[in-house]
């Protein structure tokens, strides 16, 4: 803390319930869950020291589905909806207001991906892509608050699958979009997302 004292450790409680689904032929698999997380004695950096900001509550839903449309084409989708991410109790030393949304928690995030193999055996060449979206949110430290705009990213990939090895080539952030990827754990630093980047991977199964 400001006077060199040790702050109380953070504690929390989380409740979660969910369901998993799978078709009889195992070509479609999905999950759906709801969670309720309460964090107490949360501390955030104020520069040279930490401030106890109070108590926070987050409630949200997560869904994911993967499907094999046929022997050559796979698709996947995920969605996260966080309607509640609020300060529910603030300490006298913090600038946080009860009911204010906490740092770096977008309300909606989702992704859609696909992969296509040119051979029904799923060996040989394949191509794929992934689209990602994150809603606007904010970052705050002390009296300073900034808005982090929403962004959309597109990744593309191609590769070759053999019996024992796999070669993959990926282009991430194809459109080279400028965006903020988020903040450090206690909102003391806002970071830029990666620019267009190229990645090659080679894996071998023993």
Phi, psi and omega in degrees: 000181184300323181267013180086000180285158178271125180284157177298142179292148178287138175233168181193166175225137178226133174242137182215140176223143182201173179220143175245139182236145176209132178290161183298327179271004177064016179278340178236128178225142182207159176224149176218128183217157175230139180223156179222111185241127175241125178250133181243153181055045178289135179241138177229149183289139176240028181109265183269352182209173181253150179238133173284115187263345175124221188236139184229148179229132179232129176232136182198173181235145176226138180222144178212141178219140175231137184217140171261102182292326172202191184291349184243344191235120176245144174227155177213152179210146177219151182212134176234127180235118183239085182288332183240122174206075194238155167283123181252348175203128182242145178278163182293334183274351182261160179267006184285143178252139178298133183094350179283142179289140184281168185299142165052048176231094177292152180284323182229135167222142178205162179213154177219125182230159178210154179214132183233127177259137182283347178237137181301339178286353185060030170246155182093209187282149176213159175226160180193176179199163180216131175249132183230141179226142173223131180293164173295149176206193183220164173230138183220138173219117185063232181269001184258129179225136177230152178267137176251110186291161177292161178210158177230134182233147177234127176243141177234148180216159173208155181186185181226129181248122176247185182296316186248342185225163182216132176245127181232143177229130185226142170245117181259143183055060187305320183277001179056045182288138172276127181203160174265122181280345178144203182232166172292166188309326182247026173062025180275349181208132176263134185244144173283149173283164181293140173287184176305129182221157184239137183222137175235135180231145177227122181233150181225133180259121181276000000 
